[in-house]
């Protein structure tokens, strides 16, 4: 694991106009587009040690020359993305590779 990793923080606005801060933990580019895995930032770092955090997957799109983030509406694509991100997380954090090659 590289010690020089610097997380990317994003502040996103929900449909109700509330702001939420996330840390980008991974990204990938496929034929279907560019996708990021994000976890919500925590005010108290001790909360992170209390268990696994959920992450969300968003698609990065161009909105008049600026990056915007959209929910992935296609369930099959979201499932494939989840599997890919999970494989990456397992390999990175636990040294486990998917045996289905």
PLY file of the C-alpha trace (Angstrom):
ply
format ascii 1.0
element vertex 101
property float x
property float y
property float z
element edge 100
property int vertex1
property int vertex2
end_header
0.00 0.00 0.00
1.42 3.39 -0.96
1.90 5.80 1.94
1.72 8.86 -0.30
-1.96 8.47 -1.27
-3.77 11.76 -1.11
-7.54 11.47 -1.11
-9.75 13.56 -3.34
-12.53 15.34 -1.45
-15.75 16.31 -3.21
-18.68 18.34 -1.97
-21.88 17.33 -3.73
-25.35 18.81 -3.50
-28.34 16.50 -3.17
-31.78 17.01 -4.71
-32.89 18.97 -1.62
-29.98 21.42 -1.87
-28.03 19.98 1.07
-24.26 19.67 0.74
-22.45 16.42 1.54
-18.71 15.81 1.57
-17.24 12.61 0.14
-13.80 11.14 -0.34
-13.07 9.48 -3.67
-11.58 6.07 -2.94
-11.28 4.71 -6.47
-12.18 5.40 -10.06
-12.36 3.44 -13.26
-12.91 4.08 -16.93
-14.93 1.66 -19.01
-16.52 1.83 -22.42
-19.67 2.98 -20.61
-17.85 6.00 -19.12
-15.88 7.11 -16.09
-17.05 6.08 -12.63
-15.97 6.87 -9.08
-16.46 5.13 -5.75
-17.06 7.57 -2.90
-17.42 7.30 0.87
-18.92 10.02 3.05
-16.33 11.88 5.12
-16.72 11.50 8.86
-16.47 14.29 11.41
-15.08 11.88 13.98
-12.30 9.61 12.58
-13.02 7.08 15.34
-16.32 6.35 13.57
-14.37 4.83 10.66
-12.83 2.23 12.96
-16.26 1.09 14.13
-16.94 -0.94 10.99
-17.10 -1.06 7.22
-18.35 2.05 5.53
-20.74 1.93 2.63
-19.66 3.53 -0.59
-21.57 4.94 -3.53
-20.80 4.71 -7.21
-21.43 7.72 -9.43
-20.78 8.35 -13.10
-18.65 11.36 -14.01
-20.22 13.33 -16.86
-19.42 16.55 -18.68
-21.84 19.38 -17.86
-20.92 22.35 -20.07
-17.19 21.76 -19.60
-17.40 20.97 -15.89
-17.45 17.61 -14.16
-20.80 16.54 -12.78
-21.77 13.33 -10.98
-24.85 11.25 -11.71
-26.37 8.13 -10.21
-25.99 4.97 -12.28
-29.54 4.09 -13.33
-28.76 0.79 -15.12
-28.95 -1.97 -12.46
-26.89 -4.46 -14.51
-24.14 -1.89 -15.05
-24.20 -0.92 -11.37
-23.83 -4.59 -10.40
-20.81 -4.99 -12.73
-19.24 -1.80 -11.40
-19.79 -2.94 -7.80
-18.09 -6.25 -8.53
-15.12 -4.48 -10.15
-14.71 -2.02 -7.28
-15.03 -4.84 -4.71
-12.32 -6.84 -6.53
-10.07 -3.78 -6.51
-10.70 -3.11 -2.81
-10.02 -6.73 -1.86
-6.81 -6.82 -3.87
-5.60 -3.47 -2.52
-6.48 -3.96 1.14
-6.23 -7.72 1.56
-4.00 -8.86 -1.31
-6.80 -11.08 -2.60
-7.38 -11.50 -6.32
-10.50 -12.87 -7.93
-9.93 -16.56 -8.72
-12.42 -16.65 -11.63
-9.87 -15.68 -14.36
0 1
1 2
2 3
3 4
4 5
5 6
6 7
7 8
8 9
9 10
10 11
11 12
12 13
13 14
14 15
15 16
16 17
17 18
18 19
19 20
20 21
21 22
22 23
23 24
24 25
25 26
26 27
27 28
28 29
29 30
30 31
31 32
32 33
33 34
34 35
35 36
36 37
37 38
38 39
39 40
40 41
41 42
42 43
43 44
44 45
45 46
46 47
47 48
48 49
49 50
50 51
51 52
52 53
53 54
54 55
55 56
56 57
57 58
58 59
59 60
60 61
61 62
62 63
63 64
64 65
65 66
66 67
67 68
68 69
69 70
70 71
71 72
72 73
73 74
74 75
75 76
76 77
77 78
78 79
79 80
80 81
81 82
82 83
83 84
84 85
85 86
86 87
87 88
88 89
89 90
90 91
91 92
92 93
93 94
94 95
95 96
96 97
97 98
98 99
99 100
